[in-house]
Amino acid sequence: MAKLGAWGAGAHHDEQLVKSRQRVADHGEVFTPRWLVDDMLDLVKSETERIDSRFLEPACGSGNFLVPVLERKLAAVQARHGRSDFEKRHYALFALMCVYGIELLDDNAAECRANLAATFARYISPSEGIWLRAAEAVLAVNIVQGDAIAMTDATDGHIVFAEWGYLGRGKYQRRDFRFDDLTQRASASVGLFEAFEEHEIFSPIRTYPPMTVQELAA
Ligand SMILES: C[S@@+](CC[C@H](N)C(=O)[O-])C[C@H]1O[C@@H](n2cnc3c(N)ncnc32)[C@H](O)[C@@H]1O
């Protein structure tokens, strides 16, 4: 798509914040400049620097928030696990597993996955194809093309998110939950559901056996 010369106020010289007037009108598509993203992330700085904190951007665009979140998490991986290649790579993939997005438009969703994959690849040695394939498999699950308001995916099915965990010794766990169930979590702490334990209300729709990076990449 041609650049239309529509630049948002405060944008860095090579930062394109608007793709077309039509897309702004149709989808409210205006991207957030990096300086503003950084300022906003600093408001929850300790969470952005925690490897296992989970971030969901329900209108993620091409990842202007999710990429810097991943960068901060990878800096935490380097500080904590940078001395062991094994731990560093496994925790880097786990950091990626904790980043989620929903985006209505297929080109933005694809760009978001590609931008996150490139950020991960810069951190992991480029010769390690298996790690990049595992990262792509995770991103295919975590960055959903869909409607965050209707909570449906591109095929009008329920949006499903994977809850990933790193069990140590090279094994990951995965449990899938419906997004519309997860959004009830806040209201469940009061009122009708308060007498129930959380696990009685929210059960995964699928639980996987522990997986290695090789299994994820396959
Ligand atoms: C204002 S832009 C923000 C993009 C990104 N969060 C950023 O700050 O750069 C809003 C994005 O939400 C997407 N969008 C609009 N309606 C949506 C919906 N119902 N569900 C998911 N995404 C939606 C648009 O395509 C657009 O990419």
The ligand as an SDF file (V2000), in Angstrom:
LIG
                    3D

 27 29  0  0  0  0  0  0  0  0999 V2000
   -6.4610    2.8010   17.1220 C   0  0  0  0  0  0  0  0  0  0  0  0
   -5.7980    1.3560   16.2860 S   0  0  0  0  0  0  0  0  0  0  0  0
   -4.5930    0.9060   17.5070 C   0  0  0  0  0  0  0  0  0  0  0  0
   -3.5980   -0.1660   17.0820 C   0  0  0  0  0  0  0  0  0  0  0  0
   -2.5370   -0.4800   18.1220 C   0  0  0  0  0  0  0  0  0  0  0  0
   -3.1550   -0.8560   19.3900 N   0  0  0  0  0  0  0  0  0  0  0  0
   -1.6340    0.7070   18.3450 C   0  0  0  0  0  0  0  0  0  0  0  0
   -1.7710    1.3330   19.3970 O   0  0  0  0  0  0  0  0  0  0  0  0
   -0.7960    0.9930   17.4870 O   0  0  0  0  0  0  0  0  0  0  0  0
   -7.1270    0.2140   16.5110 C   0  0  0  0  0  0  0  0  0  0  0  0
   -6.9070   -1.1680   15.8950 C   0  0  0  0  0  0  0  0  0  0  0  0
   -8.0020   -1.9840   16.2780 O   0  0  0  0  0  0  0  0  0  0  0  0
   -8.4710   -2.7290   15.1680 C   0  0  0  0  0  0  0  0  0  0  0  0
   -9.8910   -2.9900   15.4450 N   0  0  0  0  0  0  0  0  0  0  0  0
  -10.9690   -2.2190   15.1830 C   0  0  0  0  0  0  0  0  0  0  0  0
  -12.0970   -2.7940   15.6270 N   0  0  0  0  0  0  0  0  0  0  0  0
  -11.7220   -3.9680   16.2240 C   0  0  0  0  0  0  0  0  0  0  0  0
  -12.4360   -5.0260   16.8760 C   0  0  0  0  0  0  0  0  0  0  0  0
  -13.7700   -4.9980   17.0320 N   0  0  0  0  0  0  0  0  0  0  0  0
  -11.7180   -6.0720   17.3420 N   0  0  0  0  0  0  0  0  0  0  0  0
  -10.3750   -6.1350   17.1940 C   0  0  0  0  0  0  0  0  0  0  0  0
   -9.6560   -5.1730   16.5780 N   0  0  0  0  0  0  0  0  0  0  0  0
  -10.3130   -4.0930   16.1070 C   0  0  0  0  0  0  0  0  0  0  0  0
   -8.1880   -1.8430   13.9870 C   0  0  0  0  0  0  0  0  0  0  0  0
   -8.0660   -2.6140   12.7940 O   0  0  0  0  0  0  0  0  0  0  0  0
   -6.8710   -1.1890   14.3860 C   0  0  0  0  0  0  0  0  0  0  0  0
   -5.7580   -1.9330   13.9620 O   0  0  0  0  0  0  0  0  0  0  0  0
  1  2  1  0
  2  3  1  0
  2 10  1  0
  3  4  1  0
  4  5  1  0
  5  6  1  0
  5  7  1  0
  7  8  2  0
  7  9  1  0
 10 11  1  0
 11 12  1  0
 11 26  1  0
 12 13  1  0
 13 14  1  0
 13 24  1  0
 14 15  1  0
 14 23  1  0
 15 16  2  0
 16 17  1  0
 17 18  1  0
 17 23  2  0
 18 19  1  0
 18 20  2  0
 20 21  1  0
 21 22  2  0
 22 23  1  0
 24 25  1  0
 24 26  1  0
 26 27  1  0
M  CHG  2   2   1   9  -1
M  END
$$$$
